[in-house]
Amino acid sequence: MNVSIPYSWLKDYIKTNASVEEIAESLSLHSFSVEKIRKTDGDEIFEIEVTPNRGDALSVLGVARELRAVLPVRGFKCEWLPREEKFTGKINAADRIDVVIEDKTLVPRFSAIIMDKITFGDSPKLVKERLEKVGIRPLGNVIDVTNYMMVDKGQPMHVFDYDKIVGGKMTVRESREGEVITTLDGVDRKLPAGVIVIEDGGGRLIDLCGIMGAKNSEVDENTKKILLFVQVYDPVRIRRASMTLGHRTEAALRFEKGVDYEGVISALWESVDMIEKLSGAVVSSDLVDIVNFSRETKEIEVDAEKISRIAGKEIKSEDAFSYLNSLGFEKSKTRDGYVIVPSWRYDDINVPEDIAEEVVRLYGYYNLPVKLLEGAIPIVETSKLFYWEKTARYFLKYNGFFECYTYSATDKEKAGENALKISNPLNEEMTYLKTSLLPQLLDVLDKNHGYADKIKVFELASVYLPPEPDSKEKIPYQPVRLGIATHGVDYMDLKGIIEALFEIMGLNYDDVSEAFSHEIEDFGGGNLGAEINFEPIAVKATKLRSYTPLTVFNSIKEDLTFEVPEGVLYRQIEKTILSVDKRIFKLGFKDVFKNYLTLSIEYLDKEKQISSDDTQEIRKKIFKELEKIGVRLKV
Amino acid sequence: MDNFNDLENVKSYLLERLRGASSLDDISKIKIEFLGKKGFLGKLTSDIGKIPLEQRKNYGIRLNSLKEEIEAQIKVYEQNFKGDVDKSEYTDLYKSLPGRKPPVGHLNIITQAIEEIVEVFAPLGFNRVRYPEVDREYFVFDALNMPENHPARDEWETFFVDYPEDEKLGKLVITPHTSSGQVREMLKGNLPIRMLNISRCGRRQIDISHVPSFYQFEGLVVDENVSTANLIGVLDYFAKKFFGPDRKTRLRPYHFRFTEPSFEVDIDCGVCHGKGCKLCKEGWLELGGSGMVHPNVLRAGGIDPEKYTGFAFGWGVERAFMMKSGTKIDDIRYLFSNDLRFLEQF
């Protein structure tokens, strides 16, 4: 989450000799990234990307605390300025609020106080300017104070018009499914169950806790009495509610990241003081402070050896303690070698590795040595799949194919049968996970129609099939497939390309069972497509070739044309011929016209020079065998 | 006198002469010397009268074939100087025409990027693997120290798959990062680990710098005594090999639930080299995240964090490639557009 922190505001807390750029660089290198320095009205505003674990730094105070530790590391001075004393005014406890909390886990800390004699009006220039600099619209003194304090302390707060709380009674509870609340922005929000809400004595919902107040209890120009409300809510419930309702307010974003349990009361008194100054109000009730949590002091070991091991450079124990101390981690009084985690870092720091991070980031990552790996190189087998993928890609490239990458998800029709559905798709076109690469590849052909007369494309990627019955984790079967689509290419040419690829992979087109998840199909309009079960065939593929000793004898080659009757297929003819005599060395398809099939035959005898008498004898045997399946020499 | 023997001698002498030729003029002289009326061949032809009658036919045949051989041989050497013997008035035009290229296609630059990445890490002993794109929440989040309902899960715009939830492993999701392979790799039980996982991922995002399907490469090293300094060493090696020897990297503190400490890795801007320009942030570009593997993640992978440490980094393949100086691709969606006019440029 990004936060805007004006430099002028930081000066309430710290005094330094570092320039704005030096402050930004120090923060970026040691704490969080300063994305930008925005310059307005003679002020500089740091746009800081605060990581989600550091809810404590979503405030001027939090960033100032960080700078107190970081600037001295960079050689700058950073003086922590004393703050004015907190509220010292009198309390005339005339008013009261009755609070019922149905479930203590909803609100670990509940604090509130009533103030009377409000004069509602504009805030002073400084307050308005500061709010505007951080992108918050001033709405009137009392409300502005709550927003101001949220930015200043990181503690979101709320003010109710006390007189609009029926019966002066509040019940904190979880919402029931379907309850409706109208929030301050005028939107009616229908609630799911489990959202933290407050009901007043009249049975009305008066607050969508931690997210936004309700319209029915809002402060306006007629307000005389307010209830100032400072809480710590259960971050999980706030987050869930804010996400479900799609209402991500600054308050919610802070609450869900966790606010400082110990900062609540001081923030409340500081706000009281400010409201008093800005609106002339006076405190008219006792402080309500309900503590529903108990937290033990968290102490973590500072193991200099471990820290040094993680860093890759020796960091001394006393340096580690000094860095930690500057970040607010005090030495444990009871346990040697331990520090106490400050309240604002309570949820973030749990293990010695967390401590190591704090120490090493202050030490400076840029101060660590640059070392390559020192251990032994692990000896493991690399999947053959990668080699064969690369081979197939280059083979296809050098045969004129373009490689495509299509999205994993597509529309229902293209995804195919039994496709897995995405519950939260981006759009209609990407709702189902594809079960075949072909439909999207055929789309590519159509999209590139005018590109050339011949278009050849392929994609080597996974498809997503429902989990196999034996999948223990029930995750989809995601085999890599090779999808091929062509436009304007002859069937025989495409088949030849695939056969050649199989040959390179050491496989025979016909020997590989289930080589195709989709055999070559004519999709019309000159488009052909095929999909190969790449993963299983890559497992069978081999680079191994064993050599056949070469002979000194010459072969004899001849072409023969046969007339093939209906029902007889090439493989049958091939098999028949090859089994006639072992001296038939090679047999190849040469040409076909109607049902006249021209084959080229190469005869070779490895023992002696083959003669034309020999070939004549073999030829006769071929004719005799082919005759049996009705294949005759064309005359 | 053995004329047959002379024929053979002529051949070897011819070769000797031709090898010594240094210009087309020399070749012309040799041609006359051998094929001219008063040349060797002419002499041998006029010798035919001296040949015994019964051998004359054979001699004639031999003579003819010798003539052919000489002519062919001279032609070969002539070409060395001329280039083309059949010079016609159009030769210059013909030669200026483009050749007939075999039909060479194009690989997508994602493939090229992956290959380059693999080549950089291979010499460091990183073994390439691939893990499922659609996986259970457990491997994507829980095993990576991100329990259910943790806000950190927000950072990934995750697609969920409509399929029965598993009691232990949670919902089916499209992995929003390759880090889901970390614990799967650890669970193989082979230590030490140097893994390079390059897999397809998906996130609910589409704009000029995001696409719903993309590739990440994830490095994971687990061994005794692996430190942040080693991480810096490996990343620096990668940056120099992949982007260029003059490029520099730096680590900035960051936060990921599955690493502790966590870093964001920057590389100095290839355009301004660290001075600061429109493209970069104060002279630096973000490469991606990295960190020392969190002890909870090691535990989830069945590895004792007291004995072993590790580091990991996981970055976008396309993004890294687009950051290379010179590619000039300003919209990542082109990579998945499958527009042949785009693909043919690579």
Interface residues (C-beta under 8 A of the other chain):
Chain A: A24 E25 S28 L29 H30 S31 F32 S33 E35 K36 T51 P52 N53 R54 P235 V236 R239 R240 M243 E256 K257 R309 I310 A311 G312 K313 V351 E353 D354 A356 E357 V360 R361 Y365 Y366 L368 P369 V370 K371 L372 L373 E374 G375 A376 I377 P378 V380 T382 S383 L385 F386 K390 R393 Y394 L396 K397 Y398 N399 G400 F401 F402 E403 C404 Y405 T406 Y407 S408 A409 L420 K421 I422 S423 N424 P425 L426 M430 L433 V444 K447 N448 Y451 A452 K454 I455 K456 V457 A461 S462 Y464 P466 P467 E473 K474 I475 P476 Q478
Chain B: P102 P103 V104 G105 H106 L107 N108 I110 T111 E115 V118 L124 G125 N127 R128 V129 R130 P132 E133 V134 D135 R136 N149 P151 A152 D154 E155 F159 F160 V161 D162 Y163 P164 D166 L169 L172 I174 N190 L191 P192 I193 R194 R200 G202 R204 Q205 I206 V211 P212 S213 V221 D223 E224 N225 V226 S227 T228 A229 N230 I232 G233 V234 D236 Y237 R250 L251 R252 P253 Y254 H255 E260 P261 S262 F263 E264 K281 E282 M292 H294 P295 T309 L335 F336 N338 D339 L340 R341 L343 E344
